[in-house]
Amino acid sequence: MGKKVKKESEPFSKDVFDPLPIESKTAATAVLMLSSPEEEVLAKACEAIHKFAEKGDENKTSLMCLGAVEPLSRLISHEDKTVRRNAVMALGVMASNNEVKKCLKKLDVIPAVISKLSPEENVVVHEFATLCLTSLSADFCYKVQIFEHKGLEPLIQLLSSPDPDVKKNSVECIFNLVQDFQNRAAVQQLNGLPPLLELLHSEFPVIQQLALRTIENITTDSETRVAFRNVQGFDRILEILGTKEFSDLHEGALRVISNCLEDSESMQLIQTMGGLEQLLQFVGTTTLPEAQANAVKAVARMAQSGENRKILHERNVEKTLTDLLMQENESVRTAACQAVATVSKNLSSRDTFRSLDAIKPIVQLLNSEGSELRMAAAEALSSLTNDNNLNAYAIHEAEGDKLLVRQLRDSCMGAAVYAASVLTNMASQEELRRSILAHEAMPALVALLHCTDNNILISATQAVASLACDAEARMELRNVGGLSPLVQLLKSINAEIRRNASWAISVCANDEITALELCNAGALEILQEITLSPNRNNKFSELALQKLLDSNLSLKYSLTGHLSASNITTDGFYDPGQIRMGHQVPTLEEISKQVVNNHRATIAVNGKPLDQFIAKEPDDCKQDSPTETTASSVLSSKRSSKTPSKMKGKGNKEDEKRKDEDEYKPQPEIVVDEAWSLPYDAAFHNLVKEAVESISPLQDVVKMYTALAMLVCDAMGGQVEAEKLHDFLWELHISELKFEACSNIVLIGKIKKGTYFHRALLYKVLADRIGLSCSLIRGEYNRAWNEIFITSPKKTYGYSQPECYIIDLMHQPGNLMKSNSPAALAYQTI
């Protein structure tokens, strides 16, 4: 037989490549195959990569290093369904690796992955696309991208998928997304609540937990809470709470209820549904500590409303909370204390807790090791003692004051804040104040004044103000160095700290020694600055300034131009003239060292006999140099020992023996120069003696005022007609006295020609010494006057109100002019 010859009509298949089965054993080869144009090769390569990536995180990193991420991110959008499915599976598994996540950020893969959530894709694609998004959504940058590319809506739709893996991945991705507030509101707007509530009935616990945690998160949004009520969300949650089989969901369900109870509408709805009773019953019966703690937190959240507190009180919630204080679990006791603090805002509940003996176990919790529990216990005691003295005494009986003082030194700032608050409440009772101070509360509070935490400073300054109302407490505050940091807090930018510091200073200024040390620390200058500031000024700073000025009458008159009838002048008072608020008033020492000048003379008052002073005889007078004569020195060495560097000279009318004893007490940080003394003013002493002998015996108060006016007028140059004032050369007389004394300080008794402000000052200081009540007011252009109040009997039954009069000391001595009358106004002005 011959050779078989092919017919010409039969074509040759020389361009066709016969199938070549390839068996690869390396991931690198599979990655190379991702660039193949053949769909079958691509599908098998993606499948192999998926299987390799599932074996561990190291494999995912290895694949990324081989360059698999970029081609896979392209292939998830391939037109072939198999290639697309396998690529999504591979990328979905790899996306859980942190390095892969970083790599994907450069590739803008989110839009392509979201497109795979469409209903046209099969379940497997949905499963791994949602898995990919779940891994990526933990990163904030990816959260933003998913939100911007509208990925939330298809995820919500997939919550109703028949496949449990798709449901699980979708709800987990949504949970990650709602950590951002934008997505929380978006879930409600996209009607995401119904499918989430439906997942609570899933047979898979992980899906139930994820759905519940997501609901818990989104119900922090007020609009979502409204939607939650509208879709009967409470029915589902209360159903879970009442089902023992769902005990693993109770904790999350309680957190959802706690969120919703911020709305009064939700509270009313829960009451209508019997949820309040169910919640309280759950608190008392559950054996799961965490669930019990969350139930108590829900009760505390419920008690934020005043109406709700009344309802809880009617349900005897105090008994339930008292029982929980005895629990061993610390989180339960902490939650119970926090609930007690909130419930105790109801006045009746405070008394109920005391009757249930709840205060003692709360006090004992101050000894706990856990700082959170100690803080919660102190918070509860703070609420219980608010405007309730009986509860304050109950804490004292339980030896709580000692523990509270110890807690002031607690490393937990919150515990110290509430402890100081409790001590403030207790300090309203004198017996309790003594006990608190006996446990060294003041040094502990002073230490807190150096803190930088605003809450600590607010509570500490309140406590100092409450405790400092006793003289012993103020002395201790001085001794432990508490005045200086208190004064510095006046500079705080926090308004409440400034108010509390001002309040504490106003209390401390009740005794002269403390007031003077406050002045030494700069309180006066700072308070003046605050008073001049429209933004920082407050009633407490005004009160503090007034109290300090009342302890320094020379300063007060110089700055304010007014001394009230209750401001009793004493020896050492001086008038340097009107000085604007915010400017420093010179001391007598500073004035004494000035060269004699043409400025207004400083008028000083001192009627003590010579034998009560340690005085230095004057040297030769030189007008062009400072001198330290007895006329130009400051107060007596006795009095200067308790006088501040900025201002001296005011005292209270007090027993001479006690005054002398006080004057000889050594004062810390005040330098005393024995050479400084204010000379004895014999003329003034004689005026005082004459006033006592001739005016004090008078029975009629009007006659006393008139007689004193005549005495002052005669001492100061006699009656001067208004038309002849220009001939009354008092300025020349004062200049002569200054030159004679070689000083800018002139003793008031030496003035024989005095004008309005000299006479008004003399009238005031003499009236103070014989017990007549009058004020001193400075006007303009060397004017000053005294106001007195006189009550005249009515013809009918009873007495009239006291009327204010100004007494003439210049033109018609003793003439009483009704305040605001034309005669009075003429006397006050030129």
MIBANU-689648 format. One record per residue (C-alpha): x, y, z. Coordinates in steps of 0.2 Angstrom, whole numbers, plus 2048, in hexadecimal, padded with zeros to 3 digits. Each point is the difference from the previous one (the first is absolute). Example, Ala and Ser with C-alpha at 12.3 -4.5 7.8 and 13.67 -1.06 7.14 Angstrom:
! MIBANU-689648
83E7EA827/8068117FD/
***
This chain:
! MIBANU-689648
800800800/8068127FC/80180F80B/7EF808805/8008117F9/7F580E808/7F48087F5/8038137FB/7EE804807/8047FA812/80880F80A/80F7FE80B/7FD806813/812806802/7FB81080A/7F67F680D/80A7FD811/7FB7EF808/7FA801812/80F80080C/7FC7FA812/80B80980C/8037FB812/80780E80B/8077FE811/805812804/7F580F804/80B80B7F5/7FB7F67F1/7EE803805/802812801/8088017EF/7F17F77F9/7F580E806/80780A7F1/7FA7F27F4/7F38057F3/7F87EF801/7F080080C/8037EE805/812803805/7FA81080A/7F27F6809/80C7F2805/80E80C805/7F380A80B/7F97F1808/8127FA804/805810808/7EF80080A/8057EF807/812805804/7FA810808/7F47F780C/80E7F6807/80780F80A/805812802/8127FD7FA/7F97F97F0/7F68107FD/81080A803/80A7F57F4/7F38027F3/800813802/8128007FE/7FF7F67F0/7F480D7F9/7F07F7801/7F580F807/80180B7F1/7FA7F37F3/7F37F980C/7F8812802/7FE8007ED/7FA7EF7FE/7F180280D/7F880B7F2/8047F37F2/7F27FC7F4/8017ED803/7F57FB80F/80C7F2805/81080B7FF/7F680E809/7FA7F480E/8117F8803/809811800/7F380780D/8037F180B/8138027FF/800812804/7F37FE80D/80B7F480A/81080B7FD/7F7810806/8027FB812/813802800/806811805/80D8027F3/7F37FB7F3/7F580E806/80D80D7FF/8047FA7EE/7ED8017FB/7FF812805/80B8057F1/7F57F67F4/7EF808804/7F77EF801/7F180580A/7F48057F2/8047EF7F7/7FD7F6810/7EF809803/7FA7FD7EF/8027ED804/7F280280C/7F28027F3/7F27F37FF/8077FA7EF/80F7F8809/7FF7EF807/8007FC813/8137FB800/8058117F9/7F580980D/8087F680E/8128047FB/7FC8127FA/7F8803811/80F7F7809/80C80C7F7/7F680F805/7FF7FA812/8137FF801/8038117F8/7F280980A/80A7FF810/80B80E7F9/7F9811800/8068057EF/7F67F17F9/7F180580A/8008117F7/8027F87EF/7F27F3803/7F480E806/80580B7F1/7FD7F27F3/7EF7FC808/8057EF806/7F580080F/7EF7FE7F7/8057EF7F7/8077FA811/7F0803808/7F77F77F2/80B7F1802/7FB7FF813/7F07F77F8/80B7F47F6/7FC7ED802/8127FC803/806802812/8128047FC/7FA80E7F5/7F580680F/80E7FF80C/80D8097F5/7F380E7FC/7FB803811/812800806/80580C7F3/7F180B805/8057FF812/8128067FB/7F980F7F6/7F480680D/80E80480B/8008107F6/7F280C804/7FC8037ED/7FC7EE7FE/7F57FE80F/7F480D7F9/8017F87EF/7FB7EF806/7EF807807/7FD80A7F0/8037F17F5/7F37F680B/80D7F5807/7F87FD811/7F37F37FB/80C7F47F8/80C80280F/7F27FC80C/7FC7F17F6/8117F9802/7FD800813/7F67F07FC/80E7F87F7/8057EE804/812805800/806809810/80E80A7F8/7F38087F4/7F580480F/80E80880A/80680A7F1/7EF8067FC/7FD805812/810809802/7FC80A7F0/7EF805806/808805811/80C80B7F6/7F38097F5/7F480380E/80C80D806/7F980B7F2/7F0809805/7F77FE7F0/8047ED7FF/7F87FF812/7F08077F9/8017F37F1/8037F280D/7F0804809/7F68017F0/8067EF7FA/7FC7F8811/8127FE804/7FC800813/7F47F07FE/80F7F67F9/80C80680D/7F57FD80F/7FC7EF7F8/8127FC800/802806812/7F27F5806/8067F07F7/80D7F680A/8067F77F1/8068117FA/80B80380F/80F8047F6/7F780E7F8/7F9808810/80F80B803/7FF8087EE/7ED801802/80280A810/80D80C7F7/7F38037F2/7F380480D/80C80C80A/8038097F0/7ED8027FC/7FC806811/8088117FD/7F08047F7/7F180480B/7F47F87F2/80A7F0802/7FE800813/7EE8027FE/7FF7F27F4/8097F580B/7F580380E/7F17FD7F6/8077F07FA/8047FA812/8128027FC/805809810/7F97F280B/8097F37F5/81080A801/800801813/7FB7EE802/80E7FC7F4/80C80A80B/7FC7F580F/7FF7EF7F8/80D7FF7F3/8107F6806/80B8077F2/80B80E808/8038097EF/7ED8007FC/7FC805811/80C80F7FF/7F98057F0/7EE7FF806/80580C80F/80880B7F3/7F08017F7/7F7804810/80C80E803/7FE8077EE/7ED7FF803/80280A810/80880F7F7/7EE8077FE/7F780780F/7F07F87FC/8087F07FE/808801811/7EF802808/7FA7F17F7/80F7F6805/7FE806812/7EE7F9800/8067F07FA/80C7FF80F/8108007F5/80A805810/7FE7EF807/8067F77F0/80F80B7FF/8047FE813/8007ED7FE/80C8027F1/80D80980B/8037EF809/8047F77F0/8117F97FE/8028057EE/8098117FF/7F88057F0/7EF7FD807/80480B810/80880D7F5/7F08017F6/7F580080F/80A80F808/7FE80A7F0/7EE7FC7FF/7FE806813/8098107FB/7F38037F2/7F07FA80A/80580B80F/7FD80F7F6/7EE7FD806/7FE807812/7F67F2806/80C7F37FA/80E80780A/7F67FD810/7FB7EF7FA/8127FB7FE/804805811/7F17F7808/8067F07F6/812802808/8078027EF/80D80D805/80B7F580A/8047F37F3/80380E7F4/80C80880C/8097EF802/8028007ED/80C80E801/80C7F3806/7FF7F77F0/80F7FC7F6/7F88047EF/8018137FD/7F08007F5/7F77F980F/80780C80C/7FB80E7F4/7EF7FA7FE/7FE7FE813/805812803/7F58067F2/7F17F7809/804808810/8028117F8/7EE7FF7F9/7F97F9811/80780E80A/7FB80E7F4/7F480B80B/7FE7F180D/808803811/7F97EF807/80A7F77F2/80F80A804/7FF7FB812/7FE7ED7FB/8108017F6/80980780F/7F97F280B/8067F47F4/811808801/7FF8067EE/808811803/8117F7803/7FF7F67F1/7FA80F7F5/80F80A806/80B7F27FB/7F87FF7EF/8058127FD/8127F97FE/7F97F27F4/8097FE7F0/7EF7FF7F7/7FC8127FD/7ED7FC7FF/8007F8811/809810807/7F380B7F7/7F17F8808/8087FE811/803813801/7EE8027FB/7FA7F580E/80B80980C/7F88117FA/7EF7F9803/8057FA812/809810804/7EF809803/7FF7F9811/80D80680D/8027EF809/8047F87EF/80C80E7FB/80A7FD810/8017EE7FD/8058027ED/80E80D805/8067F480E/8047F37F2/80B80D7F8/7F58047F2/8078127FD/8127FA7FB/7F87F37F4/7F580E7F8/80F80C7FF/80A7F37F6/7F17FE7F4/8018137FD/8107FD7F7/7F87F47F3/7FD8057EE/7EF7F67FE/7F280C800/7F37F4809/80C7FE80E/803812802/7ED804800/7FD7F380D/80F80480B/7FC813800/7EE7FC805/8067F580E/80D80D806/7F280E800/7F47F580A/80D7FB80D/808811802/7F1808809/8097FB811/80E80A806/80A7F0804/7FE7FA7EE/8068117FA/80F7FF80B/8047EF7FA/7FE8067EE/80D80D803/80C7F5809/8007F37F2/80380D7F2/7EE7FF7F9/7FD8137FD/80D8037F2/7FA7F27F4/7EE805804/8048127FA/8087FA7F1/7F17F77FB/7F78117FE/80A8017F0/7F97F07F9/7F78017EF/7F37F4806/7F180B806/7FA7F380D/8127FF808/801813801/7EF800808/8047F380D/811807804/7F7811803/7F47F880B/80D7F880A/80A810802/7F080A805/7FE7F380E/812800805/800813801/7F480080F/80F80180C/80D80E7FE/8107F6801/7FA7F47F2/7FA80F7F6/811809801/8097F17FB/7F57FE7F1/8048127FB/8137FC802/7FD7F27F4/7F980C7F3/7ED7FC802/7FB812800/8098057F0/7F97F17F7/7EE803806/8018127FB/8057FA7EE/7F27F4800/7F380D805/80680B7F2/7FE7F27F3/7EE7FE7F9/8037EE7FC/8087FA810/7F780A80D/7F37F680A/7F7803811/80C7F5809/80F80A7FB/7F7810805/7FC7F9811/8127FA802/8068117FC/7F480880B/8057F580F/8138037FD/7FC8137FF/7F67FF810/8107F9808/80A80F7F9/7F580F803/80E80C7FA/8017F77F0/7ED7FF7FE/7FE812802/80E8047F4/7F97F57F3/7ED801802/7FE811809/7F47F980C/8007F9811/7EF7F9807/7FA802812/8067EE803/8128057FB/807805811/8118097FE/80E7FE80D/811808803/80B7FE7F1/7F28047F3/80680C7F3/7FA8097F0/80C8017F2/7F28077F5/7F67F97F2/8097F27F5/7F87F87F2/7FB7ED801/80E7F57F9/80E80C806/80B7FD80F/7FD80980F/810805809/8037FB812/80480C80D/8127FA800/8018047ED/7F9811803/80B80480E/8107FD7F5/7FA80C7F3/8078117FE/7F480E806/7F68057F1/7F280B7FA/7F47F27FF/7F17FD80C/8057FC812/7FD7EF807/7F5802810/8047F380E/7F67FC80F/8097FB811/7FA803811/8097F480A/80B80780E/8138007FE/8037F380D/7F87F37F4/80C8037F2/8127FD7FD/8048107F7/8108077F9/804812802/80180A7F0/8118057F8/8038117F8/7F48037F2/8058027EE/7F38047F4/8097F97F1/8047EF807/7F57F2807/800800813/7FB7F380D/7F980B80E/7F27FB80B/7F480A7F5/8057F77F0/8017EE806/7F27F37FE/7F67F980E/8067FC811/80B7F1801/7F37F6808/7F38047F3/80C7FE7F1/8027EE806/7EF7FC7F9/80080B7F1/8027FB7EE/80D8077F4/7F38077F5/7F480880C/7FF802813/7F680980D/7EF7F9802/7FA7F680F/7F07FC808/7FA808810/8057F380D/8067FE812/810809803/8087F280A/7FC7F37F3/80780C7F3/810803809/8027ED802/7FD7FD7ED/80C80E7FC/80F7F8809/7FD7EF7F8/80E7FC7F3/7F98007EE/8097F67F3/8088077F0/7FC812806/81080B803/7FE80C80F/80B810801/7FF806812/8068117FA/7EF8037F7/7F280780B/7F280D7FD/80380E80D/7F380380D/7F380D7FC/7FD808810/7F480D7F9/7F57F27F8/8017F6811/7F9810809/7F28017F3/7FB7EE803/801803813/7F58107FE/7F47F67F5/7FE7F280D/7FE80C80F/7F480D7F8/7F77F67F2/7FE7EE806/7F580580F/7F38087F5/7F07F67FF/7F98077F0/8097F97F1/7FC80F7F5/80880B80D/80F7F5800/8028017ED/7FF813801/80C80280F/80D7F67F7/7FE80A7F0/80381080B/80F7F8808/8077FB7EF/7FD8117F8/80880980F/80F7F57FF/8028037ED/7FF8137FF/7EE804804/7F28047F5/8048067EF/7F38097F5/7FE7F97EF/8038117F8/811801809/8077EF7FD/80D8087F5/80780980F/8017F180A/8127FB7FC/8017EE806/80C7FB7F2/80D80B807/7FD7FA811/8027EE7FB/8108047F6/807808810/7FC7F080A/8097F57F3/80F80B800/800800813/7FF7ED801/80C7FE7F1/7F47F47FA/7F17FE7F4/7F77F880F/7F680C80A/7F77FB811/7EE804800/801808811/80C80D7FA/7F58077F3/7F9810806/7F98067EF/7F77F17F8/7F48007F1/7F27F47FC/80A7F07FF/80A80380F/7F180480B/7F67F17F9/80F7F5804/802807812/7ED7FE802/8007EE7FB/80F7FB80B/7F980980F/7EF7F87FE/8077EF7FF/809802811/7F0806809/7F47F47F8/7F780B7F4/7FB7F87EF/80580A7F1/8077FD7EF/80E8097F6/7FE8047EE/80D8097F5/7FA80C7F2/80980A7F3/80A80F802/8067FE812/7EE7FC805/7FB7F380D/7F17FD80B/7F97F580E/7EF7F87FE/7F67FB810/7EF7F8802/7F380780C/7F07F8805/7F280C805/7F17F980A/7F08017F6/7F0809807/7F77F07FC/8037EF807/8127F97FB/8108087FA/8058077EF/80E7F97F6/811807804/80480F7F5/8118057F9/807811804/8108097FC/80780A80E/8088117FC/812802808/80580F7F6/7F380E7FE/7F27FD80D/8087F380C/7F47F3806/7F38047F3/7F77F07FA/7FC7FF7ED/7F57F37F9/80A7F67F3/7FC8057EE/7F9811806/8068107F7/80A805810/8087EF801/8048007ED/808811802/80B7FA80E/8067F27F6/80580A7F0/8088107FC/
***
